[in-house]
Amino acid sequence: MPKEAVFTMKLEPELRDAFMAAAKAEDRPASQIVREFMRDFVQQNRDYVAFLQRKVDAARADIAAGRVFSNEEVEAEMDLLLTKLENKGREAAE
């Protein structure tokens, strides 16, 4: 990939110095490491977007197949679970 773009950023001098020292210790140019960080970030973002899309697609498929719960059903189930937890807590305290 041709390197035709310039990227300028502001950062703390201490961070820059520490980064440059770490790059030198690795015997790698700082620009190479920054490009690697950028590629990794872009890939992580793409992976996350794809993950979210799969979750949305699965949820839509569940809705289309009728695998859904009403708010009232969810509230009732949570009330039951919370009551069970409270009872266990009381029993443990006795």
Phi, psi and omega in degrees: 000124180293144181261095184243349184257147176249135181239118180247137179217153177260136176206168182294140180303323181296319179294316178301313182297317179295319179295314180298320179295318179294319178297317179296320179297329178274355182057045179229145176293142179303321182297324178295318180292318179297318177300319178297315177301317181296315179299316179299317180297315180298317180294318178299319179296316179298317179298318181294317178298319178295320177300312179298319180297320178297320178297317179295316179299318179295319179296318179295322178295320177299316179298314181297329181272359179082012179273073182224161176235142176285163177301321180297319178296318179295315179300316181296317179297317179293320177301317179297314179297317179295321177297316178299317179296317179298318179296318177297320179297319179294317180296320180291328181284339183279000000 
